[in-house]
Amino acid sequence: MNFPEFQKYIIQASGQSLKKMAAFNPLTIHKKGTKAKAIFALALVCFFWGTTWIASKEGVRYMPALQLAGIRQLLGGLCFIIYFLYKGDSWPKGKEWRTILILSFLNFLLSNALSTWGVKYISAGLGAIMGAIFPLWIVIIGLFTSGSRMPARAIIGMLLGFGGVCIIFYEHLDDFLNSDFVFGILLSLTATWSWAFGTIYTKKHAAGFNPYFSLGLQMIISSVVLLTITQSTDIGISFTAIPWKSWAAIGYLIIFSSIITFISYLYALQHLPTVQVSIYAYINPIVAVLLGAAIFGEKLTLFIAVGGVVTLFGVYLVNRTFKSIPPPEQPEPEGV
């Protein structure tokens, strides 16, 4: 191939690549086919659910974290309930309320609230990475409850997952002398454990009713408890004292995370394989780490980068072995 032919080949290849990329142009996506729209929806999920950690971090800088979580859950839950009632969905019946109450406690009163509280003391990127290791806890819980042997690939994934966390924490050894940092780590760990238990419970008990309507009810129930606690004690502040920056963060979390991105998540689930949609769980932490460094000046070092990649690869191996990704009805609580 001579140089003119090579130049022509490069131009043609570039044109074909640009044409493929143009299929996902947000200004023309409505004219494209279902698959293109689904992939675009998945891209929104991957990005915006990663930014929830940043918005939460910004919001809790100016107001109590539990109060922010309560307000967000209340308004977001109302959006879910109004939508599904408008569609004609019926209210849960009988024993279904018991399941919803338990999931409300695990998914929102603990997992979402504590992860929001945790980023007050640790970086948004670190909180996102710790949130991503919840499949490892699912496997550990499963080992104690089922007594089955762990496949070799899962053992490697577990070792890589926790090894990656150790690499990340090597950068934070001095921070463990700071009680606030330790408290934030404990909050985030408890949040991931709670999410793991919530995922297991969802798979066993939440198959008999609309899971998405249930999410709205879970948020409302949790928000009532959180706001009752914060407003009846010295934990919360007056609603009029909440600065506009925190209200902006809450608005962002509700509009972009609880509404736009969740709708995109459902659309992607309907038109793409579940395994493909689950890629958001690996991309969200990367988005949080990069934006945390860009917006808040959080440390982005070689240890954090390598540790993050190793951790996520370990989680990937565990997911591939046990298929322990969240079921469609159990999306990331921090995102919802």
C-alpha positions in Angstrom: 0.0 0.0 0.0 1.5 3.3 -1.1 1.2 6.6 0.8 -1.8 8.0 -1.1 -3.7 4.7 -0.6 -2.8 4.6 3.0 -4.0 8.2 3.4 -7.3 7.4 1.7 -7.7 4.4 4.0 -7.2 6.5 7.1 -9.7 9.1 5.9 -12.3 6.4 5.2 -11.8 4.7 8.5 -12.0 8.0 10.4 -15.2 8.9 8.5 -16.7 5.5 9.5 -15.7 5.9 13.1 -17.2 9.4 13.2 -20.4 8.1 11.6 -20.7 5.5 14.3 -20.1 8.0 17.1 -22.7 10.4 15.5 -25.3 7.7 16.1 -25.2 8.7 19.8 -25.4 12.5 19.3 -27.9 13.6 22.0 -29.4 16.2 19.6 -30.4 13.5 17.1 -30.7 10.4 19.3 -34.5 10.5 19.1 -34.3 9.7 15.4 -32.2 6.6 15.9 -33.2 3.0 16.6 -34.0 1.3 19.9 -30.5 -0.1 20.5 -28.8 3.2 19.9 -31.2 4.9 22.3 -30.6 2.1 24.9 -26.9 2.5 24.7 -27.2 6.3 25.1 -29.5 5.7 28.1 -26.8 3.4 29.6 -24.2 6.1 29.0 -26.4 8.5 31.0 -26.6 6.0 33.8 -22.8 5.4 33.8 -22.1 9.1 34.1 -24.9 10.6 36.2 -25.0 7.9 38.9 -21.2 8.5 39.2 -21.9 12.2 39.8 -24.3 11.5 42.7 -21.3 11.0 45.0 -20.1 14.4 44.0 -23.5 16.1 44.5 -23.9 14.4 47.9 -20.4 15.5 48.9 -21.2 19.1 47.9 -24.6 19.0 49.7 -23.3 17.7 53.1 -20.6 20.4 53.2 -23.3 22.9 54.3 -26.0 20.9 56.1 -26.4 17.7 58.1 -26.0 14.6 56.0 -29.0 12.6 57.4 -31.2 15.6 56.8 -30.1 15.9 53.2 -30.7 12.2 52.7 -34.2 12.5 54.3 -35.2 15.4 52.1 -33.9 13.7 49.0 -35.6 10.5 49.7 -38.9 12.3 50.5 -39.0 14.3 47.3 -37.6 11.4 45.1 -40.0 8.9 46.7 -43.0 11.2 46.0 -42.0 11.4 42.3 -41.9 7.6 42.1 -45.3 7.1 43.9 -47.1 9.7 41.9 -45.8 8.3 38.6 -46.9 4.7 39.4 -50.2 5.7 40.8 -50.8 7.7 37.6 -50.0 4.5 35.7 -52.6 2.6 37.7 -50.4 0.4 39.8 -52.1 -0.9 43.0 -50.8 -0.5 46.5 -49.0 -3.4 48.1 -51.1 -5.8 50.1 -50.8 -7.7 53.4 -47.4 -9.3 53.9 -45.9 -7.2 51.0 -45.7 -4.3 53.4 -43.4 -6.3 55.7 -41.0 -6.8 52.9 -41.1 -3.1 51.9 -40.4 -2.0 55.5 -37.4 -4.3 55.8 -36.0 -3.1 52.4 -36.7 0.5 53.4 -34.5 -0.1 56.5 -31.7 -1.9 54.6 -31.6 0.1 51.4 -32.4 3.6 52.5 -32.4 4.1 56.2 -29.0 2.4 56.4 -27.3 2.1 53.0 -28.3 5.4 51.3 -28.3 7.5 54.5 -25.0 6.2 55.8 -23.2 6.4 52.5 -24.4 10.1 52.2 -23.2 10.6 55.8 -19.9 8.9 55.0 -18.8 11.3 52.3 -18.9 14.1 54.8 -15.7 12.6 56.2 -14.0 10.8 53.3 -13.6 11.7 49.6 -16.4 11.1 47.1 -14.1 8.9 45.1 -13.2 6.7 48.0 -16.9 6.4 49.0 -17.8 5.3 45.5 -15.0 2.7 45.4 -16.1 1.3 48.7 -19.7 1.2 47.5 -18.6 -0.8 44.5 -17.2 -3.7 46.6 -20.7 -4.8 47.9 -20.7 -7.9 45.7 -17.8 -9.2 47.8 -19.9 -9.0 50.9 -22.7 -10.9 49.1 -20.3 -13.7 48.4 -19.1 -13.8 52.0 -22.6 -13.8 53.3 -23.5 -16.6 50.9 -20.6 -18.7 52.1 -21.8 -18.5 55.7 -25.4 -19.2 54.8 -25.0 -21.9 52.1 -21.7 -23.6 53.1 -20.8 -24.2 49.4 -17.2 -24.2 48.2 -15.9 -21.0 46.5 -14.7 -21.4 42.9 -11.0 -20.6 42.2 -11.9 -17.6 40.1 -14.0 -16.1 42.9 -11.2 -16.6 45.3 -8.9 -14.7 43.0 -11.6 -12.0 42.6 -11.9 -11.7 46.4 -8.2 -11.4 46.9 -7.9 -8.8 44.1 -10.9 -6.8 45.4 -9.7 -6.5 49.0 -6.1 -6.2 47.8 -7.0 -3.3 45.7 -8.7 -1.7 48.7 -5.5 -2.2 50.7 -3.5 -0.5 47.9 -5.9 2.5 48.1 -5.6 2.7 51.9 -1.8 2.7 51.7 -2.3 6.3 50.5 -4.4 7.0 53.6 -2.4 5.3 56.4 -1.8 8.6 58.1 -5.6 9.4 57.8 -6.4 6.5 60.1 -5.1 8.6 63.0 -8.0 11.0 62.2 -11.1 9.9 64.0 -13.4 11.6 61.5 -11.8 9.6 58.6 -12.2 6.3 60.5 -15.8 7.2 61.3 -16.5 7.9 57.6 -14.9 4.6 56.6 -17.1 2.7 59.1 -20.2 4.5 57.9 -19.4 3.5 54.3 -18.6 -0.1 55.2 -21.9 -0.4 57.1 -23.7 1.1 54.0 -22.2 -1.6 51.7 -23.0 -4.4 54.1 -26.6 -3.2 54.4 -26.9 -2.9 50.6 -25.6 -6.5 50.2 -28.2 -7.8 52.7 -30.8 -5.7 50.9 -29.8 -7.3 47.5 -30.1 -10.8 48.9 -33.4 -10.1 50.6 -34.8 -8.5 47.4 -33.9 -11.6 45.4 -35.7 -13.9 47.9 -38.8 -11.9 48.9 -39.5 -9.0 46.5 -40.5 -10.9 43.3 -44.3 -10.7 43.9 -45.0 -7.0 43.4 -43.9 -4.0 41.4 -40.2 -3.4 42.6 -40.0 0.1 41.3 -43.2 1.3 43.0 -41.7 -0.4 46.1 -38.6 1.8 45.8 -40.7 4.9 46.1 -42.5 3.5 49.1 -39.1 2.5 50.7 -37.8 6.1 50.2 -40.9 7.7 51.7 -40.8 5.4 54.8 -37.1 6.0 55.3 -37.4 9.7 54.8 -40.2 10.0 57.5 -37.9 8.3 60.0 -34.8 10.4 59.1 -36.7 13.7 59.1 -38.4 12.9 62.3 -35.0 12.2 63.9 -33.3 15.2 62.5 -36.1 17.7 63.1 -36.9 16.6 66.6 -33.2 16.7 67.8 -30.3 19.0 67.4 -29.0 16.9 64.4 -31.0 18.9 61.9 -31.3 22.6 61.1 -34.2 24.8 60.1 -35.3 24.3 56.4 -34.9 28.1 56.0 -31.3 27.8 57.2 -30.3 25.3 54.5 -28.1 27.3 52.0 -28.9 27.3 48.3 -25.8 25.2 47.5 -27.3 22.3 49.4 -30.8 22.8 47.9 -29.0 22.8 44.5 -27.3 19.5 45.3 -30.7 18.0 46.5 -32.4 19.3 43.3 -29.6 17.7 41.2 -29.9 14.4 43.0 -33.6 14.3 42.5 -33.9 15.5 38.9 -30.8 13.9 37.3 -30.3 10.9 39.6 -33.7 9.8 40.9 -35.7 10.8 37.8 -33.8 11.2 34.5 -31.1 8.6 35.2 -33.5 6.0 36.7 -35.8 6.3 33.7 -32.7 5.8 31.5 -31.8 2.8 33.7 -35.2 1.2 33.2 -35.1 1.8 29.4 -31.6 0.3 29.1 -32.8 -2.8 31.1 -35.7 -3.2 28.8 -33.6 -3.2 25.6 -30.1 -4.4 26.6 -28.9 -7.6 28.4 -28.8 -7.2 32.2 -25.1 -8.1 32.2 -24.3 -5.3 29.8 -26.3 -2.8 31.8 -24.4 -3.8 34.9 -21.3 -2.1 33.5 -22.5 1.0 35.2 -21.4 -0.4 38.6 -17.8 -0.3 37.3 -17.9 3.0 35.6 -19.6 5.0 38.4 -16.7 4.9 40.7 -14.3 6.0 38.0 -16.5 9.0 37.2 -16.7 9.8 40.9 -12.9 9.6 41.4 -12.1 11.8 38.3 -14.8 14.4 39.1 -13.8 14.4 42.8 -10.2 15.2 41.8 -11.4 17.9 39.3 -14.0 19.6 41.5 -12.9 19.1 45.1 -9.2 18.6 44.5 -9.3 15.1 46.0 -6.0 13.2 45.7 -5.7 11.2 42.5 -2.4 9.3 42.8 -0.9 6.2 41.3 -1.9 4.2 44.4 -5.6 5.3 44.1 -5.7 4.7 40.4 -4.0 1.2 40.5 -5.9 0.2 43.6 -9.2 1.3 42.1 -8.6 -0.7 38.9 -7.5 -3.8 40.8 -10.6 -3.5 43.1 -13.0 -3.2 40.3 -11.4 -6.1 38.4 -11.7 -8.3 41.4 -15.4 -7.3 41.8 -15.8 -8.1 38.1 -14.4 -11.6 38.5 -16.7 -12.3 41.5 -19.7 -11.0 39.5 -18.9 -13.2 36.6 -18.5 -16.2 38.8 -21.6 -15.8 41.0 -23.6 -13.4 38.9 -24.0 -11.3 42.0 -24.8 -8.1 40.2 -27.9 -6.4 41.5 -31.1 -7.7 40.1 -33.0 -5.2 37.9 -35.2 -4.3 40.8 -32.2 -3.5 43.0 -30.3 -0.5 41.5 -27.7 1.4 43.4 -29.3 3.1 46.4 -26.9 6.0 46.2 -28.1 6.5 42.6 -31.8 6.2 43.3 
